[in-house]
Amino acid sequence: MLNYFDHHDKKVSKEHFLHLIQVANADGVIDRKESELLYRVGKRLGFTDPEISALIEKRDSKTYNPPYSLEERFHQLYDVVAMAMADGVMFTNEINMIKRLAIASSFSDADTERLINLLVNGIKQNRSEDELFSVFKMRK
């Protein structure tokens, strides 16, 4: 039974990471800052450098299985928004992808707009993920 959860968690982490790669590559280029962020997040998710490199080269993902907890879903969206902002420009296709992921993560339309604004502004102000999550929960 524990192997199922380990396997499921690894699968969720991989899918999340592949979505981050898609966001980084939305403008057709993964620049140095985006690459550094991908490696930092990839290591946090438990991937090795060779695994991260292979996933970046693959650059595709067809399914998304969001985590169960609100906090984990929030943190995944934080990562996606941070990735979109890593090169200093948020493209329309990146914003659209973030909205799709938020809705796929079971956030309502109203929560999605509020959440994206909170994350964008919070990241610009260098606020921590945990602080932004607390703000999000209080406004819910």
Backbone as a ProteinNet text record, in pm:
[ID]
protein_1_A
[PRIMARY]
MLNYFDHHDKKVSKEHFLHLIQVANADGVIDRKESELLYRVGKRLGFTDPEISALIEKRDSKTYNPPYSLEERFHQLYDVVAMAMADGVMFTNEINMIKRLAIASSFSDADTERLINLLVNGIKQNRSEDELFSVFKMRK
[TERTIARY]
82.5	0	86.9	193.2	279.9	347.1	378.2	437.5	343.6	212.4	115.5	126.7	132.5	139.1	271.9	382.3	511.5	508	454.8	446.5	354.6	240.1	145.5	208.7	277.2	341.9	448.4	525.1	628.7	562.9	451.7	380.3	325.5	267.2	214	328.4	441	556.7	607.5	612.3	659.7	565.6	435.8	339	347	360.6	375.1	500.5	609.7	734.8	723.9	657	638.5	555.9	459	381.8	468.6	557.8	649.8	738.6	780.9	862.8	782.6	655.7	570.8	558.1	542.4	532.1	663.8	775.1	906.2	928	876.3	896.8	784.7	690.9	575.6	615.7	728.3	774.1	871.8	889.7	975.2	1119.7	1153.9	1291.5	1290	1376.6	1397.2	1528.2	1517.3	1637.9	1708	1820.5	1903.5	1827.8	1752.7	1678.8	1571.7	1502.2	1399.9	1463.9	1578.4	1648.8	1694.4	1748.4	1791.2	1673.4	1559.5	1440.2	1391.2	1394.8	1354	1441.6	1571.7	1660.4	1636.6	1614	1588.8	1458.5	1351.1	1223.1	1233.4	1299.6	1316.3	1385.5	1489.2	1560	1469.9	1391.5	1298.4	1195.2	1157.5	1060.6	1124.1	1257.2	1324.2	1386.8	1401.9	1462.8	1612.8	1686.9	1830.9	1856.2	1978.2	2012	1988	2031	2004.2	1853.5	1773.8	1629.3	1569.8	1616.2	1566.9	1601.5	1725	1767.5	1683.7	1658.5	1578.3	1435.4	1377	1240.6	1234.4	1336.4	1339.7	1348.8	1429.2	1439.5	1308.5	1237.4	1110.4	1004.7	990.2	903.6	757.7	700.9	557.3	489.9	362.3	279.5	135.8	65.8	-70.8	-176.4	-141.3	-241	-198	-294.7	-265.4	-350	-285.6	-352.6	-311.3	-396.3	-358	-348.9	-267.6	-261.9	-395.3	-411.9	-538.6	-555.3	-448.7	-464.1	-461.4	-536.7	-540.9	-401.8	-328.9	-195.9	-101.9	-103.5	-17	-57.9	-189.2	-235.4	-192.5	-202.9	-159.3	-10.2	70.8	215.6	253.3	180.9	208.3	179.2	68.4	37.1	139	186.3	291.8	412.7	454	568.4	544.7	424.4	392.4	397.9	340.4	342.9	486.9	564	704.1	781.6	752.6	819.8	781.1	655.1	608.6	673	702.6	759.5	912.5	974.5	1120	1195.8	1142.8	1213.3	1170	1086.8	1046.6	927.6	874.9	761.5	661.2	533.7	429	352.9	367.7	300.9	156.5	72.4	-69	-85.3	-4.9	-18.1	23.6	115.4	152.2	36.4	-25	-138.9	-253.9	-279.3	-386.6	-356.7	-230.8	-193.2	-211.1	-173.5	-189.3	-337.2	-421.6	-566.2	-619.1	-576	-621.4	-576.3	-452.7	-402.4	-476.8	-508.3	-582.1	-719.9	-786.8	-919.5	-908.4	-807.1	-785.4	-751.4	-699.7	-666.8	-785.5	-902.9	-1029.1	-1047.5	-977	-1004.8	-1118.4	-1211.7	-1324.2	-1274.3	-1359.2	-1322.5	-1289.4	-1372.1	-1348.7	-1219	-1195.4	-1071.3	-949.9	-964.1	-851.9	-801	-890.3	-848.3	-782.5	-844.5	-791.9	-657.3	-648	-526.2	-410.9	-435.7	-329.5	-281.3	-374.7	-335	-253.6	-297.9	-225.6	-84.1	-71.7	59.8	151.2	100.5	183.1	232.7	142	181.4	272.2	241.8	324.2	464.8	478.2	610.7	688.8	621.3	688.3	739.2	667	703.8	793.1	836.7	923.9	861.9	730.1	662.8	675.8	680.7	700.3	572.7	591.3	476.6	383.1	441.3	359.7	278.6	340.5	269.7	153	178	73.1	-38.5	-2.9	-104.1	-192.2	-131.9	-210.2	-307	-260.4	-347.2	-461.8	-430.3	-532.7	-638.6	-595.6	-691.5	-779	-724.1	-800.5	-909.5	-885	-981.1	-1083.6	-1069.6	-1158.4	-1293
-119.3	0	125.8	128	245.7	270	164.5	181.9	257.5	234.7	306.6	456.4	496.5	638.8	699	624.3	673.7	692.2	592.7	598.6	713.3	728.4	834.8	971.6	989.1	1117.2	1150	1050.8	1071.9	1109.1	1044	1073.4	1216.1	1256	1392.2	1492.7	1465.4	1555.5	1567	1454.9	1456.3	1537.8	1517	1591.7	1740.6	1775	1915.8	1974	1900.6	1948.8	1964.8	1872.2	1884.1	2007.1	2041.5	2163.3	2288.1	2284.2	2396.1	2412.3	2302	2306.7	2368.5	2330.2	2387.8	2538.4	2584.8	2728.4	2796.4	2737.3	2795.5	2801.9	2705.5	2696.6	2764	2829.9	2889.1	2991.2	3059.9	3158.2	3096.5	2964.1	2892.9	2878.8	2939.7	2936.2	2919	2832.2	2821.5	2893.6	3013.9	3094.1	3050	3114.9	3076.3	3083.1	3191.6	3205.4	3098.2	3069.7	2964.9	2829.1	2804.2	2677.9	2661.7	2767.4	2762	2731.8	2796.8	2772.4	2628.6	2579.3	2440.6	2342.6	2363.4	2273.1	2284.6	2405.5	2424.3	2354.1	2374.5	2310.7	2159.8	2117.8	1974.7	1902.6	1963.3	1903.1	1899	2006.8	2007.9	1895.7	1862.9	1756.1	1616.9	1611.5	1483	1425.5	1505.3	1457.6	1484	1397.9	1417.1	1507.6	1560.6	1645.1	1574.1	1447.2	1379.2	1362.3	1336	1324.7	1457.8	1565.3	1698.9	1730.1	1703.3	1729.2	1649.9	1522.9	1439.3	1491.8	1535.3	1588	1719.2	1802.9	1928.5	1899.7	1801.9	1766.4	1711.4	1636.1	1575.8	1683.4	1777.4	1896	1870.8	1759.8	1742.9	1670.6	1694.9	1629	1637.9	1529.8	1527.9	1528.6	1482.4	1471.2	1552.9	1581.6	1653.2	1594	1543.4	1490.6	1577.2	1673.2	1763.8	1691	1743.4	1684.5	1704.1	1631.9	1634	1756.7	1799.1	1906.6	2044.5	2135.3	2273.5	2335.3	2309.4	2367.9	2321.4	2193.2	2142	2199.2	2210	2268.6	2414.3	2487.3	2626.4	2637.2	2553.5	2558.9	2524	2432.1	2401.7	2522.6	2590	2709.6	2820.2	2831.3	2927.8	2899.8	2774.1	2736.8	2774.2	2748.3	2776.4	2927.5	3006.9	3152.3	3203.5	3152	3192.6	3160.2	3044.2	3006.2	3101.9	3135	3225.9	3363.7	3402.4	3534.4	3534.5	3417	3406.3	3488.7	3500.4	3576.6	3723.2	3763.1	3901.7	3941.5	3849.2	3878.2	3764.6	3799.6	3697	3707.4	3605.4	3600.9	3554.5	3590.4	3553	3401.9	3327	3180.8	3124.5	3191.5	3148.3	3173.6	3290.9	3323.3	3226.3	3196.7	3101.3	2962.8	2920.2	2789.6	2788.8	2897.6	2907.4	2897.4	2967	2960.5	2819.1	2751.8	2613.3	2521.6	2536.7	2453.8	2482.9	2609	2644.6	2579.4	2585.9	2524.4	2372.6	2315.6	2170.7	2129.1	2222.8	2196.6	2220.2	2239.1	2254.1	2389.9	2491.3	2627.3	2681.3	2754.2	2810.4	2924.2	2966.9	3078.7	3203.6	3232.5	3350.9	3336	3218.2	3194.4	3201.9	3155.7	3153.3	3293.9	3385.7	3524.4	3585.4	3568.4	3623.9	3561	3430.2	3357.2	3400.9	3412.6	3454.4	3595.3	3685.9	3822	3822	3742.9	3733	3681.6	3576.8	3517.6	3611.5	3672.1	3763.6	3879	3942.9	4056.4	4012.7	3897.9	3847.8	3812.6	3751.2	3716	3843.7	3940.8	4069	4134.9	4116.1	4176.5	4084.9	3972.3	3875.8	3818.9	3801.4	3740.5	3588.5	3522.5	3376.9	3303.4	3180.2	3095.5	3078.2	3051.5	3027.2	3150.5	3267.6	3391.3	3412.3	3388.8	3405.3	3302.5	3181.5	3079.7	3121.1	3176.9	3225	3334.8	3426.5	3533.8	3475.1	3378.4	3315.8	3247.9	3172.6	3102.9	3200.4	3311.5	3408.7	3474.1	3492.3	3558.2	3462.4	3336.8	3235.6	3235
0	0	0	80.9	84.9	-49.1	-123.5	-256.1	-347.9	-334.6	-416.8	-391.8	-264	-231.9	-275.6	-256	-303.3	-454.3	-522.6	-667.7	-710.1	-644	-678.2	-655.8	-542.6	-514.3	-618.2	-658.8	-760.9	-894.1	-926.8	-1050.8	-1049.1	-937.2	-923.9	-935.8	-871.2	-878.9	-1022.1	-1091.3	-1230.3	-1318.6	-1303.8	-1384.7	-1355.2	-1227.6	-1189	-1253.5	-1246.9	-1303.5	-1454.8	-1521.2	-1666.4	-1701.9	-1618.4	-1642.3	-1622.7	-1526.1	-1508.2	-1631.2	-1686.5	-1808.2	-1922.2	-1934.2	-2039	-2022.2	-1899.2	-1874.8	-1911.7	-1869.2	-1901	-2051.9	-2123.6	-2268.2	-2347.9	-2282	-2350.1	-2455.4	-2433.4	-2531.3	-2631.1	-2624.8	-2718.2	-2672.9	-2560	-2510.1	-2359	-2309.1	-2164.8	-2136.9	-2079.8	-2056.4	-1927.9	-1897.2	-1783.7	-1651	-1627.2	-1501.4	-1488.5	-1597.5	-1595.4	-1570.1	-1633.9	-1614.9	-1469.9	-1412.1	-1272	-1180.1	-1206	-1124.8	-1144.5	-1267.1	-1292.2	-1213.2	-1213.3	-1139.3	-988.4	-939	-795.6	-754.4	-831.6	-800.4	-820.2	-928	-954.3	-839.8	-786.3	-672.3	-549	-528.5	-415.4	-428.6	-553.6	-577	-571.6	-554.6	-537.8	-663.7	-767.8	-891.2	-890.3	-958.8	-974.4	-1095	-1105.3	-1219.8	-1353.6	-1368.8	-1496.4	-1524.3	-1419.9	-1438.4	-1482.4	-1419.7	-1454.7	-1599.8	-1637.6	-1776.1	-1875.5	-1844.6	-1934.4	-1945	-1834	-1836.9	-1914.7	-1899.4	-1974.8	-2124	-2161.7	-2304	-2357.9	-2275.2	-2318.2	-2342.4	-2248	-2259.8	-2294	-2254.8	-2280.4	-2165.7	-2153.1	-2052.1	-2099.2	-2090.5	-2141.4	-2031.3	-1912.8	-1806.4	-1685.6	-1603	-1479.8	-1369.2	-1267.4	-1149.2	-1031.4	-993.2	-884.9	-751.7	-661.6	-528	-456.2	-348.2	-276.1	-186.9	-122.3	-23.3	-88.7	-30.4	-77.5	-73.6	32.7	47.3	-63.9	-95.5	-202.2	-337.4	-362.6	-489.1	-498.6	-387.5	-383.7	-415.7	-350.5	-371.1	-515.2	-576	-716.2	-804.7	-779.4	-858.8	-833.4	-710.6	-680.3	-770.1	-777.3	-861	-1006.9	-1056	-1196	-1222.7	-1133	-1150.4	-1140.1	-1045.6	-1032	-1159.1	-1217.8	-1342.2	-1454.6	-1463.2	-1568.1	-1553.7	-1430.5	-1405.3	-1405.9	-1416.4	-1403.5	-1506.2	-1626.6	-1729.8	-1733.2	-1637.1	-1626.3	-1710.9	-1790.3	-1878	-1865.8	-1844.8	-1844.1	-1975.6	-2058.3	-2187.4	-2170.3	-2264.1	-2259.6	-2251.6	-2328.4	-2324.4	-2188.3	-2118.2	-1983.4	-1886.5	-1897	-1810.4	-1835.6	-1961.6	-1994.7	-1938.5	-1945.2	-1891.4	-1739.6	-1673.2	-1527.8	-1491.4	-1566	-1539.5	-1558.3	-1664.5	-1688.3	-1575.1	-1531.1	-1421.3	-1291.1	-1266.9	-1145.4	-1146.2	-1258.1	-1268.3	-1259.1	-1322.3	-1312.9	-1170.1	-1092	-951.4	-858.9	-918.6	-845.3	-779.1	-825.9	-780.2	-866	-804.4	-879.8	-968.3	-1062.1	-1149.5	-1067.5	-968.8	-884.9	-806	-749.2	-674.8	-766.2	-890.3	-983.5	-1011.2	-1042.5	-1069.6	-946.5	-832.4	-706.9	-672.4	-691.3	-660.1	-749.6	-877.3	-969.9	-935.2	-908.9	-870.2	-741.1	-643	-516.7	-539.7	-620	-644.4	-721.1	-826.9	-906.5	-819.5	-749.1	-663.9	-549.9	-489.7	-379.4	-423.3	-539.7	-591.4	-624.1	-682.1	-711.1	-583.2	-473.5	-344.8	-260.9	-319.9	-251.3	-124.5	-122.6	-8.1	-19.4	93.5	94.7	52.9	7.4	-28.7	90	206.1	325.1	363.6	352.8	384.2	286	158.5	58.1	76.9	116.6	141.9	259.3	363	477.8	435.7	352.9	303.2	221.6	135.7	52.5	137.9	239.2	326.4	403.3	446.4	523.9	437.8	312.1	223.2	165.9	190.2	133.3	197.3
[MASK]
++++++++++++++++++++++++++++++++++++++++++++++++++++++++++++++++++++++++++++++++++++++++++++++++++++++++++++++++++++++++++++++++++++++++++++

